[in-house]
Amino acid sequence: MNSTIQYPRFRWFALITMVVGVVAQSIIMIAPAPLIGEVAKYLGRELGMVTFTVMGLWTVTVCLGGIAGGAIVDKVGVAKVYFVCSIFLIVSAVFIPFAGKNLGAIILLRLIGGAATGPILTTISRLTAEWFPSEQRPIITGFQGMAFALGVLIGFGLAPAVYTSTESWPMTMVYMAVPAGIFLILSLVMVFGPKAPEVILEEHEDRQAGDRDFKLALKDPVIYLMVAYVFLFNWLTQAVNDLTPGYFALAAPVGVGFGITVAGQLMMMFLAMYMIGSLVSGWLNRYVYRRSTRLQVMFAFILSGIYFFVKFSGVTGSGPNPLLLVIMAITAFFMGQGIPTIMGFIAKNYPEHITGRVGGMSMGLGLIGGVVGIGFGSSALTKTGTYHASILIVTIVAVIGFVVAWWLRKPGIFEQSMSDEQAGEGPGSA
């Protein structure tokens, strides 16, 4: 595509819709977590089993939904995918009271919610490629990581507050669907609003071009590096999110004995820094790393690995201290840059008509890393009785990512055509 493209201001509405959608799914995803004890009592089931079925199975369908959503979005566009996913999210929460104590029905509803979450998360590369000029794409992808962490923060705080008022887990989940309702309205506006400039251009293209280009992409090893990076970053993120609360809360020798309240405060600080890292990832790519995605990804991996230092008593001391806060802040800030940087790379370096499939494949398969990370961390904790081995695993993964990131390069088969397109972007990109 070498035509001069005018990017309308409606693109900012599309960005807002994406942010609301990601926040909405994060809230519904995480809301049962702080209430899991009450959920287990309500269902009359064992805590571990309820945790796995209500929280763990969500991730499985996120992966499957992400892969499928990446393919579908290239065919029907972001707006229609958002609209359908918003309905699924609402159903997954609002119908919880109707499920009663039927665990099978609750599992089905959670699977529906996870299936809706996958496409919302994996379409970010397609959204930025459809609506934003090349130079803005890495910056825009950072908003998704910020929105995801923001939704988790809101869900952690809001769910217990609503439960205290309603004294009902099912009714709490109904209230958690309010942001998803807003997402539904915004998505509907997008469906009937102006078409994205890239979509208009694609309507005049050869319909087989997308399939041909995706087959070419699959022949280039770079696409598999994208999967590997997202896999490893998800491993790091989910493992640290899973490790941190217990490690800081539990008494020695298992943890460091700060207590639940302090552990929660440290986790909120971590999520806040993660949000900031995600949000500024595109700006850093352009102005600090001078558009070197490889260098940024390498730094993101290796500096995520300084989480290793929290295992030393001199860092944790007898309570939170400046050194511990610095290490947690650096870990979160650089970890938050990882996935947005990769999604921005995809949006900028692959033809628009395959960004959905490339992004969906990378994020969908990469999300499995979160499941693997939690599994390895939990297994190490069970076998050793302390968090030290689990923390060491996180460090090893970060070092592996740092080494593998050295091979990151632009997909050569598309490099010339993408350079021509970026040179042709017009003044409407402001």
C-alpha positions in Angstrom: 0.0 0.0 0.0 1.8 3.1 -1.1 -1.1 5.5 -1.3 -1.2 8.6 0.8 -3.4 7.7 3.8 -5.5 10.1 5.8 -6.0 8.9 9.4 -9.2 10.4 10.9 -9.7 11.6 14.4 -12.1 8.7 15.0 -9.0 6.6 15.6 -8.9 8.0 19.1 -12.4 6.7 19.7 -11.2 3.3 18.5 -8.4 3.6 21.0 -10.8 4.4 23.9 -13.0 1.5 22.9 -10.0 -0.9 23.1 -8.9 0.5 26.5 -12.4 0.1 27.9 -12.7 -3.4 26.5 -9.4 -4.6 28.0 -10.3 -3.0 31.4 -13.7 -4.7 31.2 -12.3 -8.2 30.5 -9.6 -7.8 33.2 -12.2 -6.9 35.8 -14.4 -9.9 35.0 -11.4 -12.2 34.8 -9.9 -11.2 38.2 -13.0 -10.4 40.2 -13.4 -14.0 41.7 -9.8 -14.1 42.8 -10.1 -12.0 46.0 -13.4 -13.7 46.8 -12.3 -17.3 46.0 -12.8 -18.4 49.6 -16.4 -17.2 49.5 -16.9 -18.7 46.1 -15.8 -22.1 47.4 -18.1 -21.8 50.4 -21.0 -20.9 48.2 -20.4 -23.9 45.9 -19.6 -26.2 48.7 -16.4 -27.4 46.9 -12.7 -27.7 47.8 -10.7 -24.4 47.5 -8.0 -25.7 45.1 -10.5 -27.2 42.7 -12.6 -24.1 42.7 -9.5 -21.9 42.1 -8.6 -24.0 39.1 -12.0 -24.2 37.5 -13.1 -20.6 38.1 -9.7 -19.0 37.4 -7.4 -21.4 35.7 -9.7 -22.6 32.9 -10.3 -19.0 31.9 -6.7 -18.9 30.6 -7.2 -22.0 28.4 -10.0 -20.4 26.4 -8.1 -17.1 26.3 -5.4 -18.9 24.3 -7.9 -20.6 22.0 -10.0 -17.5 21.5 -6.9 -15.4 20.8 -5.7 -17.6 18.0 -9.2 -17.8 16.4 -9.8 -14.1 16.9 -6.6 -13.2 15.2 -7.8 -15.0 12.1 -11.3 -13.8 12.2 -10.4 -10.1 12.7 -8.5 -10.1 9.4 -11.8 -11.1 7.7 -14.4 -9.0 9.5 -12.5 -6.2 11.2 -11.9 -5.1 14.7 -15.3 -3.4 15.4 -17.4 -6.6 14.8 -15.0 -8.7 16.8 -15.3 -6.2 19.7 -19.1 -6.2 19.5 -19.4 -10.0 19.7 -16.8 -10.2 22.4 -18.6 -7.6 24.5 -21.8 -9.6 24.4 -19.9 -12.8 25.5 -18.3 -10.9 28.4 -21.6 -9.6 29.6 -23.2 -13.1 29.4 -20.2 -14.6 31.3 -20.9 -12.4 34.3 -24.6 -11.5 34.3 -25.7 -15.1 34.0 -23.7 -16.3 37.1 -26.8 -15.9 39.4 -28.9 -18.0 37.0 -26.2 -20.8 37.3 -26.8 -21.1 41.0 -24.5 -23.7 42.6 -24.1 -25.7 39.4 -20.4 -25.8 39.0 -20.6 -27.1 35.4 -22.7 -24.0 34.4 -20.3 -21.7 36.1 -17.4 -23.3 34.3 -19.2 -22.9 31.0 -19.8 -19.2 31.7 -16.1 -18.6 32.6 -15.0 -20.4 29.5 -17.3 -18.1 27.4 -15.6 -15.1 29.1 -12.2 -16.4 28.4 -13.1 -17.1 24.8 -14.2 -13.4 24.5 -11.0 -12.2 26.2 -8.7 -13.8 23.7 -9.7 -11.8 20.6 -9.8 -8.6 22.6 -6.2 -9.0 23.7 -4.9 -10.3 20.4 -6.4 -7.8 18.0 -4.3 -4.9 19.2 -1.8 -5.2 16.3 -4.7 -5.2 13.9 -6.4 -2.2 15.5 -3.2 -0.1 15.4 -2.5 -1.1 11.8 -6.0 -0.3 10.7 -6.4 3.1 12.4 -2.9 4.6 13.2 0.1 5.7 11.1 3.2 3.6 11.4 5.1 5.9 13.8 2.2 5.9 16.3 1.6 2.2 16.4 4.3 1.2 19.0 2.9 4.0 21.2 -0.7 2.8 20.9 0.0 -0.8 21.7 1.3 0.3 25.1 -2.2 1.4 26.1 -3.3 -2.2 26.1 -0.8 -3.3 28.7 -1.7 -0.3 30.8 -5.4 -1.1 30.5 -4.9 -4.8 31.4 -3.1 -3.9 34.6 -5.6 -1.1 35.4 -8.5 -3.6 35.1 -6.8 -6.0 37.4 -6.2 -3.2 40.0 -9.9 -2.2 39.7 -11.1 -5.7 40.0 -9.0 -6.5 43.0 -10.3 -3.4 44.8 -13.9 -3.3 43.5 -15.0 -6.9 43.9 -14.5 -7.1 47.7 -16.2 -3.8 48.1 -19.3 -4.8 46.1 -19.3 -8.2 47.9 -19.4 -6.5 51.2 -22.5 -4.5 50.1 -24.3 -7.4 48.3 -23.1 -10.3 50.4 -23.5 -12.3 47.3 -20.8 -13.6 44.9 -23.1 -14.1 42.0 -24.6 -10.5 42.3 -21.1 -9.1 42.7 -20.2 -10.6 39.3 -23.3 -8.9 37.8 -22.0 -5.5 38.9 -18.6 -6.4 37.5 -20.2 -6.5 34.0 -21.0 -2.7 34.0 -17.7 -1.8 32.2 -18.5 -4.6 29.6 -21.8 -2.9 29.0 -20.0 0.4 28.2 -17.7 -1.6 25.9 -20.7 -3.0 24.1 -22.1 0.5 23.4 -18.7 1.8 22.2 -18.2 -1.2 20.0 -21.7 -0.7 18.4 -20.7 2.9 17.6 -17.5 1.6 15.9 -19.6 -0.9 13.9 -21.7 1.8 12.5 -19.0 4.5 12.5 -16.5 5.4 9.7 -14.4 2.6 8.3 -10.7 2.5 9.1 -8.5 3.9 6.3 -6.7 0.6 5.9 -10.0 -1.3 5.6 -11.1 1.0 2.8 -7.8 0.3 1.0 -8.2 -3.5 1.5 -11.6 -3.5 -0.1 -9.9 -2.7 -3.4 -7.2 -5.3 -2.9 -6.9 -8.9 -4.2 -8.9 -10.9 -1.6 -6.3 -13.7 -1.8 -3.4 -11.3 -0.9 -3.9 -11.8 2.9 -3.7 -15.6 2.6 -0.6 -15.4 0.4 1.2 -12.9 2.7 0.4 -15.0 5.8 1.9 -18.1 4.2 5.0 -16.0 3.4 5.1 -14.9 7.0 5.0 -18.5 8.2 8.1 -19.2 6.2 10.0 -16.5 8.0 11.5 -17.5 11.4 10.7 -14.0 12.8 7.0 -14.9 13.4 8.1 -17.8 15.6 10.3 -15.5 17.5 7.2 -13.3 18.2 5.5 -16.3 19.7 8.6 -17.2 21.8 8.9 -13.6 23.2 5.3 -13.3 24.1 5.4 -16.8 25.7 8.4 -15.9 27.8 7.0 -12.5 28.8 3.7 -14.1 29.8 5.7 -16.7 31.8 7.5 -13.9 33.7 4.4 -11.7 34.2 2.1 -14.5 35.5 4.8 -16.2 37.6 5.7 -12.9 39.3 2.1 -12.0 39.8 1.5 -15.4 41.3 4.7 -15.5 43.4 4.7 -12.0 44.9 1.6 -11.9 47.2 2.4 -15.2 48.9 6.2 -14.6 49.1 5.8 -11.3 50.9 2.8 -12.3 53.0 3.7 -15.8 54.4 6.0 -16.2 57.4 9.5 -17.6 57.1 10.9 -19.9 56.0 8.3 -20.1 53.2 8.1 -16.3 52.7 9.4 -13.2 54.4 6.5 -12.5 56.7 5.3 -9.0 55.8 1.6 -10.0 56.1 -1.3 -9.8 53.8 -1.8 -6.1 53.9 1.8 -5.1 53.1 1.9 -7.8 50.4 -1.2 -6.3 48.8 0.3 -2.8 48.9 3.5 -4.0 47.3 1.5 -5.8 44.6 -0.5 -2.6 43.8 2.8 -0.7 43.5 4.1 -3.4 41.2 1.0 -3.2 39.0 1.2 0.6 38.9 4.8 0.5 37.6 3.8 -2.2 35.2 1.1 0.1 33.8 3.6 3.0 33.4 6.1 0.7 31.7 3.5 -0.5 29.2 2.2 3.0 28.6 5.5 4.6 27.7 6.9 1.5 25.9 6.2 3.1 22.4 7.7 6.5 23.4 10.8 4.7 24.7 11.1 2.7 21.5 11.1 5.9 19.4 13.1 8.3 21.5 15.3 6.3 23.8 16.0 3.1 21.9 15.9 4.9 18.5 13.4 2.4 17.1 15.6 -0.6 18.0 13.0 -3.1 19.1 15.7 -5.7 19.6 17.5 -3.6 22.1 14.3 -2.7 24.0 13.2 -6.3 24.2 16.7 -7.4 25.5 16.6 -4.7 28.2 13.0 -5.7 29.1 14.0 -9.3 29.6 17.2 -8.8 31.5 15.9 -6.1 33.8 12.8 -8.1 34.6 15.3 -10.6 35.9 16.4 -8.4 38.8 13.3 -9.8 40.6 15.9 -12.4 41.6 17.3 -10.1 44.2 14.1 -10.2 46.3 15.3 -13.6 47.6 18.1 -12.0 49.6 17.5 -10.9 53.2 19.5 -7.8 52.7 16.9 -6.6 50.2 13.7 -7.6 52.0 15.1 -6.7 55.5 12.4 -6.8 58.2 9.9 -5.0 56.0 9.4 -2.8 52.9 12.5 -0.5 52.4 13.8 1.7 49.6 16.0 -1.0 48.1 13.1 -3.5 47.8 10.8 -0.9 46.3 13.5 0.1 43.7 13.9 -3.6 42.7 10.2 -4.2 42.4 9.7 -0.9 40.5 12.4 -1.7 38.0 11.2 -5.3 37.5 7.6 -4.1 36.8 8.6 -1.1 34.6 10.6 -3.2 32.2 8.4 -6.3 32.3 5.5 -4.0 31.4 7.3 -3.0 28.2 7.6 -6.5 26.8 4.4 -7.5 25.2 3.4 -4.0 24.0 6.7 -3.7 22.3 6.2 -7.0 20.4 2.7 -6.1 19.4 3.9 -2.7 18.2 6.6 -4.4 16.2 4.0 -6.6 14.5 1.7 -3.7 13.7 4.6 -1.8 12.2 6.4 -4.5 10.2 3.7 -6.8 8.8 1.1 -5.9 6.1 -2.1 -4.7 7.7 -4.2 -7.5 6.3 -2.3 -10.2 8.2 -1.6 -8.3 11.5 -4.6 -9.9 13.1 -3.4 -13.4 12.3 0.2 -12.7 13.2 -0.8 -10.9 16.4 -3.3 -13.6 17.2 -0.9 -16.4 16.7 1.8 -14.6 18.8 -0.5 -13.7 21.7 -2.7 -16.8 21.5 0.2 -19.3 21.7 2.2 -16.9 23.9 -0.4 -16.8 26.6 0.3 -20.5 27.3 3.5 -19.2 28.8 1.5 -17.8 31.7 0.0 -21.2 32.5 3.4 -22.8 32.2 5.0 -20.2 34.4 2.4 -20.6 37.2 2.8 -24.4 36.9 6.6 -24.4 37.2 6.5 -21.9 40.1 3.8 -23.8 42.0 5.6 -27.1 41.5 8.9 -25.7 42.7 7.2 -24.2 45.8 5.6 -27.6 46.6 8.8 -29.5 46.3 11.1 -27.1 48.2 8.7 -25.5 50.6 10.1 -22.0 49.9 9.8 -19.5 47.0 13.5 -19.4 46.3 13.5 -22.0 43.6 10.5 -20.4 41.9 12.2 -17.0 41.9 15.3 -18.6 40.4 13.2 -20.0 37.6 11.9 -16.5 36.8 15.5 -15.3 36.5 16.5 -18.1 34.2 13.5 -17.4 31.9 14.5 -13.7 31.8 18.1 -14.6 30.8 16.8 -17.0 28.2 14.6 -14.2 26.8 17.6 -11.8 26.8 19.7 -14.2 24.7 16.9 -15.2 22.3 16.1 -11.5 21.7 19.4 -11.1 20.0 18.0 -12.8 16.9 15.1 -10.3 16.6 15.0 -8.6 13.2 12.4 -7.3 10.8 10.6 -9.8 8.5 12.8 -9.4 5.5 10.2 -10.6 3.0 8.0 -7.6 3.8 10.6 -5.0 4.6 10.7 -3.2 1.3 6.9 -3.0 0.9 6.5 -1.8 4.5 9.2 0.9 3.9 7.3 2.1 0.8 4.0 2.3 2.8 5.5 4.2 5.6 7.1 6.7 3.2 3.6 7.2 1.7 1.8 8.1 4.9 0.4 11.6 4.6 -0.1 14.6 6.8 -3.3 13.2 8.3 -1.3 11.2 10.8 -1.0 14.1 13.4 
